Amino acid sequence: MRTFFPSESCKETQLNALNPQSWLQVERGKLSKLSLHPSSSSSSSIESFIKVPEPQILPFFKPVDYVEVLAQIHEELESCPPQERSNLCLLQFQVFRGLGEVKLMRRSLRAAWQKASTVHEKLVFGAWLKYEKQGEDLIADLLGTCVKCAQEFGPIDVASQLPLNLNVNSHECVSMNGNQVSRNVSFRIGDEKIVCDRQKISSLSAPFNAMLNGCFTESLCEDIDLSENNISPSGMRAVKEFSMTGSLSEVPPNLLLEILLFSNKFCCERLKDACDRKLTSLVCSREDAVELMEYALEENTPILAAACLQIFLRDLPDCLNDDRVVEIFINANRQQRSIMVGPASFSLYCLLSEVAMNLDPRSGKTACFLEKLIEFAETDRQRLLGLHQLGCVRLMRKEYDEAEHLFEAALNAGHIYSVAGLARVGYIKGHKLWAYEKLSSVISTVTPLGWMHQERSLYCEGDKRKEDLEKATELDPTLTYPYMYRAASSMRKQNATDALQEINRVLGFKLALECLELRFCFFLALENYQSALCDVQAILTLSPDYRMFEGRVAASQLRTLVHEHVDNWTTADCWMQLYERWSSVDDIGSLSVIYQMLESDAAKGILYFRQSLLLLRLNCPEAAMRSLQLARQHASSEHEQLVYEGWILYDTGHCEEGLQKAEESIKIKRSFEAFFLKAYALADSSQDPSCSSTVVSLLEDALKCPSDRLRKGQALNNLGSVYVDCGKLDLAANCYINALNIRHTRAHQGLARVHFLRNDKSAAYDEMTKLIEKARNNASAYEKRSEYCDRDFTKADLEMVTQLDPLRVYPYRYRAAVLMDSHKEKEAIAELSRAISFKADVHLLHLRAAFHEHVGDVLGALRDCRAALSVDPNHQEMLELHSRVYSHEP
C-alpha cells in the first residue's frame, strides 16, 4: 500500500532514543499435461516433477570486488578525456547489471547518453534507453497532454549534428590557357547539352579543375561529352545549379543517388556532403534504411549511414528479426563500420549483443555479435566482458570446446566469475573432481563469495554439498538455488514442513518466479490445490506468459487444470478473502485473489489498480506499471481514467503532472481515489511545510467519498501520519484507532509511534508486537519494534529482521555501530562488508567509509566514498565525506 510520508524510523529523535552512539548519525535514510494426483507417500512420484535446475552461468560482468571496480570507474571519470566517459559509464552499467540493480543500470545508461561525445554514441545510448523503456510509450503520450515534452530520447537530426567535413573546400581555379577559352562549357549527355560556368564547375573538385583549367585536352574544349559517366541530363542540371548556388534544395529524391555517385567519381566533396545530408530526409522506414545503407557504405557517406543506423536502432528489438539488417551489422568491414558508427563500435555491438541475447541467446546472430564485440574491445575490461558473454552463449549452444577456451581466456584476463563457466564445462565433459578443485583453488586465493560455494556444491555430494550451500546462503542470501535445493531435498525425504519452511524463507524477501514454481509443485504433491492455485495465479500476475517445468507447459494451462480441483468463489467470497489477506499483510495471497476476481464481470479498473499497489509493495515495479496501464485501459469513466493516469505519471517521477491529473479528475467528479492521489502528490511535490493543512483537508475529503474499508484504512493511516508530523498526537491516535477498527493492520505502527512520542515506550513495544502477530510479512515490524526496547531485545529483533529479510540494511548498520562503540573496529567493518558484498547500498558504503576514516585507512575510505557516489552521485553527506577524505589522500 502506498504511504507517502518518510519512514518514521528516519526521525533523528528516534535514532537517538534507539541508539545514542554517534555512528548511526552517519545517515539512517529510508528503510526504504500433468498428473494432479501424485502420491504423497511415493518419493519417486515426487522426484518426477520436483526438479531444481542447476543455476545458470550468468552472462554478466561480476567482479570479485565490485566496490573496487566502481571506485576505479569513478576516479577515471574525474580525470579522463571527454571521449572516454561514455564507455566508462557503460562499464558502470555492466557492474550494476551483474548486481541486479535495475535502477542504477538505467541511471548509468542515462549518464552514458548525457556524456556522449559523438552523434554515434548519442544514437546508440539513446536507442538503448528507449529499448530499456519498452512499453512506456503511454507515459510520453500522457506527458504530451500535460504540455510537457517527453521526447528526451527521441530521434536525432543527424545532418545537423554531424559537422561539415573540413576537407570539403572549394578548389582554387587557375586557368592555364589565358583568355582563349570561353567562360562557359557545355556538357553533352546523349542528345542534350547543359551549359555551365567553367569556373563554377571547376571549383567543385580538383579533378574538374584539372580537366577544365589544366593541361588536359578538355581545357581547350567548349563541348565535353559526359555520356559515359552515369549522369542524366536532369542530374547534370542539378549539378550545375549546385555549382551556382551551393544548394540541392529543389532536387527530386530520385536524382540524389545519381548525383551522389557522380560526386564520388569526380571527388566533388561539397556536392557529396550536400547530397549526403539531403538523402537523410529519405530515410523514413526500415525498408528505406536497408536500401540506402548499402549506398552509404559503398559511397562513404557517414551522415546517410548514421540516419539509417538510427532507424535500425530505434526499431529494436524487431529489426534483429530482419536478416537483411543483421547481415549489415555482421558483414560490415572495418572501413564500413567506421562510416556507419564512427568510434562507437564497442557500445553498438554491446547493445546489439544484449538485445540478441534477450531474443534468443542460442542464436547464431547472438554469437556473431559477441564475436564482433570482442574484436572491437579497446580495453582489457571490455575484452573480458565479451569473452565471458560469448562463453555463456557457446555453453548454451553446447559448443563446449569453444566455451572452455573463451571462459579460460576471460579468467586469465581477470574475470574470476568465468571460473564458474570453466568448471561447468569440465563437469559436463566428465571432469567432476577437476571442477571441484578449480573452484576450491579460487575460494582459497580470493575473498570467497556466495556464487563460488554455490557452484562448487554442484561437484560434490552429501555433507560437503550441504556445507557449501549453507556457506553460499551465508555469504549471499539473495541466491535462490541453495534454498530451492534444500527445500526439494526435504520434500524428497517426505518432510513437507521443512520443505515449505525453506522455500518460504526466500519468498519472504524475494518474489522469484522459480521459487513460486517450486512451491506450487510442493502443494501439488501435497494435494493442496487451493495453495497451488494461489501460487500459479501469483506467477501469472507477475509474468502472464510464464512457462513452467523447464518451459514445457504454460502456467496458464496448469492454472486451468488446478482450478478444476478447488471450489468456485462467489464475488462476495472473493471480497471476503481479499479483505482477510490484505488485513493480514499476505501480499501473495492478495495478488492471487485479485487475479481470480479479474475473471469475473467486476469492474476491472479498480482491481488492476489494487494489483499495482500490491506489486509495488512486493518490489515489482515493472509488473506494477503494467497493472496500472491495464487499470487505465479498463477504467469505467473518464474521471477514473484520469486518476490512473495520474498514478502512472507519479510512479515514473512526474509528480506535478500526476497532481494535474488528480485535479482534472476532481473537476469531473469528487472521488476517494482522486482526492487520495492529490494528497499523495501534493505531499511529495510541495516544499512548503504549511501544505500539511491542505493534505489533511484532501484526505478528509477523500474519507467523505464512497470507498471500501481497505482504501479508507490507508487514508486514515496517512492522515494519522500528517497529524503526528504536526504534533497533533490525539488526532493522530484517533485516526490510527479508527483504521484498526476496520482492520488496517499497519496502523499499529503509527499508533506505536504515538505511544513513543508520549514517552510510553512499553506501549509502543506492545503495539508493534500486535502487528508482528497479525502480519504474515513482518520483517519491517520487527525492525520498527527494535526502536522501542532495550539493547538486548533490540539485538534479538534485528537478528530476526536479517533472518526474515537479509536485504534490509539497517540491522547491519546498527550492529556495526554497536561494535564500533565497543572499539571492535575490525568486527564493525566486517559486519558492513558482509552486507556490501551482495547489496550495493549507499548507506552501508557511507558508514564503512566513515569507519575507515576513523581508523586512519584513508585509501579504504576514499574507495568506499567513490563507490558510494557511483551508487548515488548527489548524496550530500557522501560528497562532504569524500571531499574531506580526498584532502587527506597520501
N, C-alpha and C positions, 0 to 999 in steps of 0.2 A: 504494500500500500504506500502511496506517496506521502511523504512528510516533508514539508518544505522548509523546516527550520533546522539549524545546525544541531547536531547531536549534543544532548545535554552534557555528555561526558567530555565535551570540548571545553567546558567552562573552567576558567582558571581557579575559581574559588574551590571547585570540587577537586581539581587536581591537587591543590594544596592540602585539602582535607583528607584526600585519599593517601597521598604520599608526600610528605613535606620535603623529601630530598630534592635538591635542585636539578638533578639530571633530567627529570621529566619535564622541566620547564623548556627544554630544548625545542619543543613544539609538538604538542599532542596530536593536533589535527583531527580530521573527521575519521571516525572508525566506520571513517566512512565504508503341400497337403500334409499335414502334420497330425499325428495322433494326439488327441487331447486327454488320453487316459493312460499315461504311463504309471505303472505300478510303483507306489511309493516304497514298496519293500524290495524292489529289484534295483540294485545298483547298476546293473548292465543297461537297463532301460533308461536310467538317468544319464549314464555315460553317453548314450546315443545322441542326445541333443543338448546336453550341458557341456559346451566346449568353450575354452578360453583361448582365443588365438594368441600367438606369440606377439609381443609388442613390435610394432613397425619400426624399422630404421628410418628415422625422420630425415627428409632431405633439407635440413636446416643447418645454418651456421650456429654451432653450440660450443663456444669456447669454455674451457675448464673454469677460467676466472673471468666471467663476463664484466665484472666491475673494473678490472684492469683494462679490458678492451674498450669499454665505454669511456674510461678516463683518458686513454690514449687518443681516442677519436675526438673528444672534447678539446684536448690540448692541441691536436693538429688543426682543428677548425679555427683555433685562435690565431694561428701563425701561417697557415698555408696560403698559396696564391688562390685568387678567386675561382679560377677554373677547376680547382681540385675539390671544392666544397661540396658540390652535388654528390660526387661519388663517395665522399666520407659520410654524408647523410644517408646514402643508400646502404653503406656498410652498417651504420647505426640501425637502420630499418631491419637488416638481416639479423642483428643481435636480438632485437626486440621480438622478432618473429620466432626465433629459437626459444625465447622465454614465454611465448604465447601472449604477449602484451599487445592486444589489437589496437587500443587507443594510441599507445606510444608508437606503434608501427605507422599508423596514419599520420601522426604528427611529424615523424621523421621524413616520410614521403613528401609531406607538405613543405617541410624545410628544404628538401632537395629541389622541389619545384621553385621555391622562392629564391634559392641561391643559384639557380641555373644561369650559367654564363653564356650559353648559346641558345639559339632558337630551337635547335635539335633536342637539347636537354629539356627545354621547356615543353616541347611536343611530347617527349617520352614520359616525363613525370606528370604532366597534366593528364595524359591518357591513362596513366597508371592510377592516379587518384580517381578519375572517372570510373575506371574498372572496379576499383575498390568500393565505389559508391553505387554499384549496380542496384537498381530498384528504388533509387531515391529521386527519380525524375519528378515525382509528385511534389517534393519539397521545393524544387525550383519553381514549379508552377504556382504553388501556394505563395511563395515569396513575391512572385510577379503580381499576385492580387493585392499584395501589401505595398506595391510600388517600390520594391527593393530589387536591385539587380542581383541575380543569383548565378550569373554565368562566369563564376570565378575561374573555372577550368574549361571555359568554352573554347571554341575554335580560335586559332590564332590567324591573323592576316600575315601569312608567311612572307609575301612580297615586301611588305613594309618593314618586317623585322630583319630581313637579310639585306645588308648594305650593298651599294653598287660596288662591283669589283674594281679595285684600284687600278688594275691593268686595262680597264675599259676606257681608253682615251682616244680622242680624235688624232688622226695622224697628220703631221705637218705635210702639206703638199708642196713639193718643189718641182717645177717644170724644168725639164732638161731640153726643151725644144723651142725656147724663146717664145715668140708670138705667132709662130707659123700655124699652130693648131687651134682649131675652133674651140670656143668656150664650152660648147655643147658636144655631147657624144650620143649617138643613137645605138641602143642595144636591140638587135634583131632577134626575135624569138618566133620561129615559124614565119608566118606572113605578116607579123606585126612588128612595128618599131616603137620603142619607148625612148623618147628624147630626154636626156638627163643633163644636169650640170656636171661637167667633167670634174671640177674641183670638189663639189659636194660628194660625188660618188667616190672619188679617190680618198677623201677623208674618212671613209668608212673603215678602211683597213690598210695595212702595209701592202698586201698583195694587189689591191685595187690601185693604190698609189703607184706601185712599181709598174703596173700594167698601163696606166693612163699617163704617167709623167716620167717614166723611166726609159730604159733602153730597149724595151720590147717594141715589136712592130706595131702593136695596138696603140702605142702612144702617139703614132702619127695618123691613126685612122679616125675617121668620124663616124664609122659604121662598124660595129663589132657584133659578131654572131655569138649569142649565148644559148642557142637552141639545144645544145647537148649538156646543159648544166641543171636539168631537172627543176627549172623555174618557169612558171607560166607567165603569160603577159600580165595577168592581173597581179600575180605575185611581184613581178618586177616593178609594176607601177607603185605597189605598196612600198617597195624598197626605195624607189625614187622619192616618194612622199616622206619617208623617214629621213632620207638624206637632207631634205629641205627643212623639216620641222622637228626631227628628233622624236617623233611620236608615231605609235601604231594604233591610235585610238579608234580609227574608223575601219580597221582591217577586220573582215569577217573571220570567224573562227576557222573555217575550212582552209584558209590560206596560211594560218600561223605556223603549222607544222612544216609546210613547204618552205616558208621563209626561214624557219629555224635551220633546216638542213642546208639551205643556201648560205646562211650566215656562217655556219660552221665550216663549210667548204672554202669560203673566201676569208675566213678569220675576221669577220665583222663583229667584234666583241660587243660594241654598244648595241648593235642591232640584235645580236643574240641575247643580250641581257634584257632588252625590251621585250623580245619575243618570249623569253623565259618567264618574265613577270606576267605578261599578258595571258600566257597559257594557263596560269594557275586558276584563272577565273572559270576555266572549262572543267575543272576537277570537282564534280558535284556528287559523284556516286562511286561505289566500288568498281563498277564496270569502267567508268572513266579512268579511275586511278590505275587499274590493271593495264589498260591500253597505253596511257600516257607515261607510266613509269618506264616502260620499255624504251620509249623515245628519250626520256630524261636520262637514263643510264647510258644509252648509246651516244647521245649528243652532248653529254656532260652539262646538263642544265640543273644545278642544285636547287634552285628555287622551285621549279616544277616538281623535282623529286621530293622535296620537303612537303609540298602540298599534297602529293599522292600518299606519302608516308602518313601524314596527318589523317587522311581519310581512312587508311587501314587501321591505325591505332585507335581511332575513336569508334571503330566498328568491332573492337574486341569484346567478347571472345569469338563472335560469329565469323569474322573474316578468316580465322585459322581453320575453319571447316572448308575453305575455298583453296583447292590445291594450287591454283594459279598464284595466289598471294603467298602461300607457303614456299613455293618454288622461287619466288622473287627474293624472299629473305634468305633461303638456304643457298641459292646458286650465285648470289652476288659475290664478285671477286673483290679484292682489296680496294681497287680504284672505284668500282661501282658503289661499294659500301661507303666510301668516303663522300661520294656525291650524294648518296641517299641520306646519311645520318651524321655526316661530319665527324667530330671526335667523340660522339656519344654511342659508339658501338657496344661497349660493355653494358651500359644501362639499358639499351634497346633489347639486347638478347637476354638480359636478366628478366625483363618484363615478358618477353615472348616465351621464355622457358617456364616462368611461373604460370602463365595463362595456359600453356600447353599441358603442363603437369596437372592443373586443375581439370582440364578437359579429359585427358587420358594419359596418365604417367607412363603407360607401357607403349605408347605410340612411337612410330619411327620419327615423326617430326619433333617430338619432345627430345629424343636422343640427339637429333641433328642440331636443334637449337642449343642444347647444352654443349655440344662439341664446339660450336661457334663461340659460346660463352668462354670456354677455356682458351680458345685461340685468341680472343680479344682481351683477355685479362692483362692488366697493366701492372698489378701488384701481386705479391705472394698471397695476401688475404683473398683477393678476387679469384686467384687461380685455385686455391684450396676449396673455396666455395663451389666452384664449377666442377672440380674433380669429385667432391663428395656427392653433389647432386646427381651427376652422371652415373656415379657408382650405384646410387639408390635406384636409378632407373634401370640400369643393367641388371641389378639384382631382381627387380620385379619382372623383368623380361626373361629371367632365368639364364642370362648370359654370364655365367659365374666366373669364367676366367677373366673376362673384361672387367667385371665388377671388382674382383680381387685386386687386379692391377690398379684400378682407379682409387679404391679405398687405401691401398698401401701408399700410393703417391700422395693422397691427401693427408694421411697420417704423418708421413715423412716431412710434409710441408708444415706440420704443426697443428693439424686439426685432430686432437685426441679423440673426439667423438667418433671419428671414422673407424676406430678400432672395433666398434660395435658391428659395423658392416663387415669388416675383415673377419672377425670371429664368426659371424653368422654364415658367411660363405664357407669358411673352413669347416664348420659344423655340418653344413649341407653336403660337403664333399666327404664327410665321414671322419673328420679330424676333431672329435669332440674334446679330447684331452688337450689338444693344442689350443683350441678356442678358450678353454678354461684357463690355461696357463697364460695365454695372451692377455686376458682380462686381469688376471692376478698380477701380472707384471705392471700393468698400468696402475692398478689400485695401490700397489706398493711404492710407486715412484711419484705420484702426484696427489694432491688433496682429493680424496675419494668423493664421488658424487653418487646420488641415488641411482642414476641410469647405469653406472658401472656394475653395481651389485645386482641390479635387475637383469642385466644382460648375462652376467656370469651365472645367475641362477638357472638359466636355460641349459647349462652344460654340466650340471651336477644333479644328484638325487638326494632324497631323504633329508637328514638334518642339515646337511650343507646347503641344500636349496632353501630350506626353511629359514636358516640363518641369514642367507643373502637377501631373501625377500623382506625379512624384518629389518635388516640394515637399510635396504632401499627405501622403505617407508620412513624409517627414522631420519634419513638424510634428505629425502624429498617426498613428503606426504602427498604431493599432487599427482604422483604416478599412479595410474589406476590398475595396472596389471597385477601388482602384488596383492591388492585387496581381492581382485577377481579370482586369482589363483587360489588364495586361501579359502575364499568362500566356496568355490567349486569343489575344492578338496574336502571340505566339511560336508558338502551336500552328497558327494560320492560315498562318504562314510555314514550317510543317512543321519547326519547331525544337522537338521534343518535350522534349529535355533541359532547355532553358531554361524551357519552359512548366511542367514539373513542379517544377523548382527554385524558380520564383517562387511557385507556389501552396503548395509545402511551407514556404516562409518563414512564411506567415501561419498555416498549420496547426500549425506548431511551437509556437505560444504561444496560439492562439485557435481552439478547435474549433467553427468556424462551419459550419452546415449548408450554406449556399450555396457555400462553398469546397469542402467534401467532394463536393457535387453536381458542381461543375465538374471536379474531379479525376477523378471517376467517368466523366464524358464523355470526358476525355482518354484514360483507359485503354480505353474502348470504341473510340475512334478508333484506338488502337494495337493493338487486339485482345488486350489483356492482361486477359483475363476474370477471372483469379484476383484481381488487384488491384482490378478494378472491383467484384467481389463483396465484397471486403473493405470497400471504402468504402460501398457501399449497405447492408451489414449494420451498419456503424457508425452510419449515418444512422438506420436503423430502431431501433437501440438507444436513440439519443437522442430520437427522435420517431417512435413507431410508426405514426402516421397521416400522415407527411410525404408531400407530393406534389411531384413533380419536373417539369421543363420547364414552368415558369410555372403550376404547379398542374394540368396536363393529365393527368398519369399518376401513379398511386400508386407510391411507392417499392417497396412490397411486390410489385407486379406486375412491375416491372423486375427485381427481385431474382430472381423465379421464372424470368424469361427468361434472365438471365445465368447462373444456376445450371446450366442445361442445357448450358453450354459448358465446364464445369470438371469435373474428376474428383471423384467422391464420396470423402470421407474416412471411414474407419472410426473407431470410438470411440478406438482406440489412436492413430490418426493425429492425431486432434483433440488428445488429451492431449500428444502429442509437439510439435505445433505451438504449443499454448498454453505449454508449458514453454519452448520456444525463444524465443517472442516476449516472454514475461514476463521471461525472463532478459536479453534484450537491451533491456529497457525500451521495447518497442514497444507502447504502450498502445492505439493504434487497432487494430493488428493483433490484440492480445489480445482486445479487445472483439468483433471480428469472429468469432474462433474460438469464443468463448463463445456468441455468437448462434447459430452453426451447431450447437453441442453441445446447445443447448436444444431443437432439433428432434428429438433422439433420445429414447430412453426412459431416459436417465441421470437420476440424482437431481437434480431441478431446483433444490431449495432452495439447495444449496451453490454451484451455478452462478450463480444470481441474486445470491448474496452476493458472489461474486468479481467479478461485474459491477459491483456497487455500489462495491467498493474501487477499481476502475479509474476509474469515473466521478468519484469524489471526487478522485482524483489528477489527473484532467483538468479539475478545477474545474467540474463539472456537478452541483451539489448536488441540484437538483430531480429530475433523472434518477436520481441515486444513491438518493434516498429512494424513488422508485417501484420500483427494483430491490430494495431492502431489504424493502419491503412484499410484493413478489412472492416473495421468499425465504421470508418468514414464511408466506405463503399456501400454498407448496409444500413446507413442511418435512415431513420423513418421520416425525418423532417429536415428542413434547412437549418433551423437553429441547432439541432443535434449534430448535424454535419459540421457546422462551424466550431462546435466545441472540440470535436475530434481533430479538426484541422489545427486548432489552437494547441492541442497537446502534441501533435506531430511537430509543429514548429518549435514549441518549447523544448521538447526532448532532443532536438537537433541544434540547440544552442541559440535559437532565435526567440528570446524571451519577450521582447517588446512586440513582435509580430503575433506571438501567441496571445498576449494581452489584448491586442487589437481584435483578434477573432472572438475572444470572450465577450468583449463589449458589443460587437456586431450581433452576437447570439442573444444577448440580454435585450437589445433593442427590439428583436423579433418576439422573444418570449422569455419571461423570467423563469429560470430553471435552476435546480440544485447544481447541476454539473457546470453550468455557465458561471454562476457565482463562485463556485469552488475553484474553477480554473482561474478566474480573475484574481481571487485572493492569493492563490498559489503563485501566479506570475508576478503580481504586484510585490509580494513579499520578497521575491527573488531579485527583481529588477530595480527596486527603489533603494537609493542610498539614504533616504530621509528617515530618521528614526520615528518621526511623527506619523509615518504611514501605518503604524500599528493600529491606530484607531480606525482607519479605513479598512484594514484587513479584518478587524473584529466585526465591523458593520457588514462586510461582504459575507463572512461566514454565518452571521446571524440571519442575513437574507437567505442564504443557502438553506439553513435549517428550517426556514418557514415554508420552503418549497417541497412538493412531494418527492419522496425518495425512499429507498429501503433502509433497513437498520444497518446494513453493512457499511453503506456510504455515510449515513448520518453519524455513526460511531466514529468514523475517520474525521469528519468535520468537527465533532465535539473534541476529539483528541487534539486536533490542530488549534482549535480555539483556546483550549487549555494551555497550550504551549505559548501562545501570544500573551495570555494573561500572566503567566509565570514571568516572561521577559519584561512585562510592565510592572512586576511586583505585586500584582493583584492575586494573592495566593488563595483567598477564599473563593473567588470566582473561578479560578483555575481548578480547585478541588471539586467544585460543583460540576464543572464540565467533565472531568475525569470520572466522577462517580456516575453521572448520567450515561456516559459512554460504556462503563462497565455494566450498568443495568440492562443495556441492550447487547451485552456480551462482546464488546470491543476489547478483546483481551489485552492488547498492547497498552491500553490506558493505565494498566498497573504501573508501567514505567513512569508515566507522567505523575501519577499520584505519589509514587515513591519519591520523586524529586521534590514535590510539595512538602512531604514529611521531612525531608532532609533540610530544606530551607527553613523549616520551622524548628530546626535543631532537634528533631526526633529521629535520630539515626537508626534506632531499633525498629521503628515503624516502617521506615524506608526499606530496611533489610527484609522485613516480613512481607511487605508489598511485592518486592521483587521475587521472593520465594513463591508467592502465589502465581506469578507469571511463569516461573520455571516449571511449576507443577502442571500448568494448563497447556503451555506451548509445546508443540511437537518439535519445532526447530527453536532451540533455546540457548544457543551459544552466546548471542548478544545479551540475553537476560543474565546469564552468569557473569558476563563481563561488567554489566552495569551494577549488579549486586556487589561486586567486589569493591565498589567505591563506598559501600555503606557498612563495612565491617573492619575488624582489626586485622593486623598484618597476616597472622597465621591463616585466618579464614580467607583473606584476600588472595594469598598464595594458592590455596586449595581451589578457589573459584577460577582463578586464571589458568591453573593447570587443566581444569575441566574444559575451559574455553579452547585451549590448544588441542585437547583430545577431540573435541567436537568440531572445531573449525581451525585447523592449523594455519589458515591464510589470514586470520585476524592478527594484526601486528602488535597491538597494544600489550598483550601479555608478555611478549619477548622484551619489549621496551621497559616494562615495569620490572621484570626480573633482572634485567641488565642494570637498571638504575639502582636497585637494592644491592646488587653485588658491588657496584662501583662505590656506593656509600660505605660498604664494608671493606673497602680498599682491596677488593679482589678484581683488579683491573683486567687480567688475562681472562678470567672467567666471564666477566661482563662483556668483553669484546667477543668472546666465543659464543655467548648467548645470542648476540645480534647477528654474528656471522652465520649461525645455524639457520636463521630465517632468510637472511640475504641470499644464501646460496640457491634458494628456489623462488624467491619473490623480490622483484626489483621495486623497492618501496622507498620513497624519498625520506620518510620519517626515520626508517631504520638506518639508512645511509647517513642521514644528518646526525643522529645520535652517535653512531660509531665514529664519525669524523670528529665530533666533539671529544669523545673518549681518547682517540688517537692524539688529538692536540693536547689534552690534559697530561698524557704520559710522555709527551715530547716527541712523538712519532710524526714529524711534520710531513714526511712523504706519504705515509699512510693516510693522514688527514686530508692532504691535498688530493690524493687518488679518490677518496670517498666523496669529497666535495665535487670533483669533476664528474664522477659517475652520477651523483645525485642531480646535478644541473643538467645532465643528459636526460634524466627522467622528468625533471620539472625546471626548465630554464628560467622561470620567473619567480622561483621560490625566494622571497625576500631574505629570510633569515639564513638561508643557504648561501645566498650571494654575499651576505655580510661575513659569514664564517669563511667563505672561500677567499674573500679579499684579505681578511686578517691572516689566514694561514699562508696565503701566497706571499705576503710580505716577509714571512719568516723562512721561505724556502731556501735551503742552502745552495 
